[in-house]
């Protein structure tokens, strides 16, 4: 997190070799699970970073469905991330014109229908079987 390499990793995961994509998936999954001993807050520090400081990481992981090579690893990461309500809210209320974190989300504001949440319908309906199956699995997690 301190070197800010996670966004480029999430954005370019489809370019990595197969085994390296699995390693990247393990890194992200563990980041969404890891709570330091004696933590003041009972949630992973990476969760706050990914949702409030770098929400583009979550968006980039969702866009992993744009490439069949990254659909499975990104889907696995997203299913782990979606165990947290804040990630779910970030995806549901995402708007492409407003690059913002969870703090700026207004659930009462009408959406445009162009955010990440709505792209799941395209990934489920218009993609290859692997992408469709994984996107549907992720979509129905929440």
N, C-alpha and C positions, 0 to 999 in steps of 0.2 A: 504494500500500500504506500509506503513512504517513497518508493521509487516510481510510483505511478505506471507500472508496467501491466496492470491488469486490464485496462481498457484496450490497449493494443493487442493483448493476448485474446481477449474476447472478440474483438473485431476481426482478427485474422486467423481464428481457430480453423477455418476451412482450408487454409493454406498449409497447415502442419501435416506431417506424416501421421498415419493411423495410430501408431503407438503413442506418439507425442500428444495427439488429441485426447487419448485416454488419460495421459498424465495431467494434462490441463484440466480435464474434467475432475480428476481427483483433487487437484489443488483448489479449484473453486468450491467443490462440494465440502471439502474440509473447512474452508474459510467460512462457509455459511453455518457450519456446525460448531466450530471451536469457540468455547467460552473459557477465558483464562481463569485459573484458580483465584479465588478471592475477588472475583469481579464484583463491582458495585451494582451492575445492571445484569439481569439474567438473560442477556441476549448476546450474540456474537458481535464483537466490535466491527467486523467487516460489514455487518448488516447496516449499521448506521452510515458507514462510509459509502456503501453501494447505493443506498436509498437517498441520502441527503447530499453527500459531497459529489459523488460520481454516478448519477442515475443513468448515464450513457452506458455503463457496464451492463445494466439490466436490459436496456434497449438493444445493445449489441448481441447479447445472448439470445434474445428473441429473434433477431435477424439472422441467427444461425440457421433458421429454417429456410432461408433464402438459398442455401447450398446443401445438397443432399449429404455431402461429406461431413458437415458439422451438425446435422440435425440430431443425431443420437447423443453426442456429447453435450451439446447445448440443452437439449431436452432434459437430460439427466440433471444437469446443473439447475435448470429452471424448476424442475419438480422439487428439488431440495429447497431452493430459494422461496418457492411459493408456500412453504410451510409457515412462513412469516407473513402476517397480515399486511405489513407495510409494503412488501414487494407486490402483493396482489393489488393493493390500492394504486401503486405506482403504474402498474401495467394497465389497469382498468381505466385510469383517468389520464393516461398519457395523451398529449396533443402534439402533433409534429411542429406546430408553429411556436410552441413554448417549451424550450429546453429547461426544465426545472426539476427540482427535487420534490420529495413528498411534502415538505413544508408548504409549498405553494399550491397544493392540490385543493380544489374547491369542488366537492362532490355535488353541489347544487347547480353548478354551471353546466349548461347543456354542451354535450360533446359534438364534435364535427363528424365523427364516424371515420376519421382518418388515422386514429392513433394505433398503437401496437395491438391493443385488444382486438380491434376489428380486422387486423391482418391475419389473425388466427383462422378466420373463416376462409380466407384465400389459401392459406397454407394447407388447411384441411381439405378444401374442395379442388384446388387446382395444381397440386404438387404430385410428385412421384409417390408410390405406395409407402416407401420408408418414411418420407417426410410427413405424409398425411397421417400415418399411424402414430408416429411420435408426437406430432402436433396435437392430435386428438387426445392422446394420453395426458399430455401436459394441460390442455384446455380443461379437461374434466377433473383435474386435481382439486380445483377450488370450485 
